[in-house]
């Protein structure tokens, strides 16, 4: 039977019919679950294989006919009849008569040196049955010597490695290397994304140089990076076993393959071996309008910080992604002003060409009355999970046209900065739209003369984080006035320390030590933070420590707190700081006993195996007891990546005249101002002004209601992951994970001259909903698993200052309310007829509320503040 010299691939004998038993199984379940309880199904059949032709000039060139027979479909695991969707149904009824006939029509494969050179089938067959046959044909592809090659099979063109040991061959396919057209997108930040892993191995057992048995297995695992308990796996197995060898038909005599095919059946056509895309249509799915009506009530503005709002938002996005521009416009045009902002959030977050065209056709940037909708559209663009070049191009065009509102014009540029960064992170820095946007921002910044314009372009650069923008930021940090200088310094603070060159550190040292000119405290403390966070030298740390004692009083206290925080939280520079503190000139009682109320503190919110999160609060006062800056940050990080989840900064200046106090050095001529700036998921939003100028302050003090100002309110698409997978056995699988955030951040700053007290309050109300659906779609049966997770919480940051005495009393509080947390999992199998099997599990818990600890001094001060308060609960202002 073994042909001399035939060593490169499997060899069939003439005039023989090889009868095999074949099965293909799929399982879907949680990552660590055993396969015995998984959802899934098995397709089993007989397979007849016979040799049609062998090239007379080359034994290694063979034409083989493969026929599928006696198809059966069943559950992959034993299940009682009541829970079995296939009970009482014949294969013909499950698959459909036409499909079954198509599946059992033979295919012909040309094997050259063990590899499939050509795959012949019938042209007008359904894609799904063709893919099952391609999956079977791919199994016959093997080589009989160890080594690696790029091979085309049903999965596309993949790197494949063979290990040969006597009569056993193991084939390992690197699934990440496969080139095949499949839909796939991921979230911008790794922490918010889904981790994936795919493996494929096939083991061949040979006898007489032909296949005795084949076992193939593919595993796909998906886990949420920020909660690895939430995930899914798909396992696909194929098995082919030789049952008997019988007498078969003789070979067809011909010189060429074409002649054999023509003799056999002229309807055969050569087709690609890689799978063709197949998507089963949804027959009973509601239209976009019907779906919107069913979820609309959950999208009311008053319900926006509830998990149900985030859940509805995600399902709406999924349906918008399947909709036409006309269907989307119909909803936008018919909705009222209460619900429209939420519709705009969802339509923009869908990120399809149709949804972008629809929203741009609807919005008129020349009309200032639709300001809210324009802002919501732009913010949703800034949070885009996988923005396209087309989106950035559209924003550049809008910016060049007339924009009625100056604030929208500013937001447009800020969002362009965020999109530049996201596209550059995905190796799109050389895309024409990105190049144009970078040039536009940098050139216009250079020519800008008005402070407002300079700030607008600096905010864009704060989002873009371009290495080439660093020289411009240094110039404005060192020579700009007040807010501009501060903004440029905080933009530099956002860069990864690896970008902060010697020149950056020299400039920051000049600003901090005021070697060229006097700078405001806010800029100097930012410069110090940049130095201390970017691998500072011994001398840099020593000079900062030696300066404490020579600074304005509150800045002394703030810098001391910053140094103590570095030590207590063991930040990267803590080792250098400890070395410097061994020197008594830097570390002595005189320096470390400075009075004041300013402070900096960092602590953990959570420390977990997947991700950890930290909060930091720092607060800087002027010598007169009035707030200069309060800064609240929440960072989330894993071993490799960091995400700036939230930053809320409240800044105030020039308020000393209200309480007849003396301003600090270098701050004598500052205009009265208070405002708030926020970063949300690495995206700097447009700052909000509470008041600007003394007149504005007095009118707001007289008319103020004490209500907090809204900084951001809306729905944000956080996690957005889709991967379509071609299984080796033929079906298409997909994993989709979406995470939506309903958020409401507001902040306020209040004065009571009567009680000589000021108060800032930042309220963060958030609800999150995560939905994962992992599914294998075999046209006549679907199986999969849905996972959901929902939580809601509220985080309040309040700082109260009493300046009726000196030193004044400051109390900071950071509170989180009780947070309900729920998870659900549903495994299912379903037939197009509607027959469905489901298995559900759920879990609910409450994360107890918490007042986050700050330093001991703060706790002592809070006791005094609330002890001293008698009935000062009258109205503010």
Secondary structure, 3 states (H helix, E strand, C coil): CCCCCCCCCCCCCCCEEEEEEEEEEEEEECCCCCHHHCEEEEEEEEEEEEEEEECCCCCCEEEEEEEEEEEEEEECCCCCHHHCCCCCCCHHHHHCHHHHHHHCCCEEEEEECCEEEEEEEECCCCHHHHHHHHHHHHHCCCCCCCEEEEEEECCEEEEEEEEEECCEEEEEEEEEEEECCCCEECCCCHHHCEEEEEEEEEEEEEECCEEEEEEEEEEEEEEECCEEEEEEEEEEEEEEEEEEEEECCCCCCCCCHHHHHHHHCCCEEEECCCCCCCCCCCCCCCCHHHHHHHHHHHHCHHHCCCHHHHHHHHHHHHHHCCCCHHHHHHHHHHCCHHHHHHHHHHHHHHCCHHHHHHHHHHCCCCCHHHHHHHHHHHHHHHCCCCCCHHHHHHHHHHHHCCCCCHHHHHHHHHHHHHHHHHHHHCCCCCCHHHHHHHHHHHHHHHHCCCHHHHHHHHHHHHHHCCHHHHHHHHHHHHHCCHHHHHHHHHHHHCCCHHHCCHHHHHHHHHHHHCCCCCCCHHHHHHHHHHHHHCCCCHHHHHHHHHHCCCCCHHHHHHHHHHHHHHHHCCCCCHHHHHHHCCCCCCCCHHHHCCCCCCEEEEEEEEECCCCEEEEEEEEEECCCCCEEEEEEEEEEECCCCEEEEEEEEEEEECCHHHHCCCCCCCCCCCCCEEEEEEEECCEECCCEEEEECHHHHHHHHHHCCCCCEEEEEEEEEEEEEEEEEECCCCCEEEEEEEEEEEEEEEEEEEEECCCCEEEEEEEEEEEEEEEEEEEEECCCEEEEEEEEEEEEEEEEEEEEEECCCCCCEEEEEEEECCEEEEEEEEEEEEECCCCEEEEEEEEEEEECCEECCCCHHHHHHHHHHHHHCCCCCCCCC
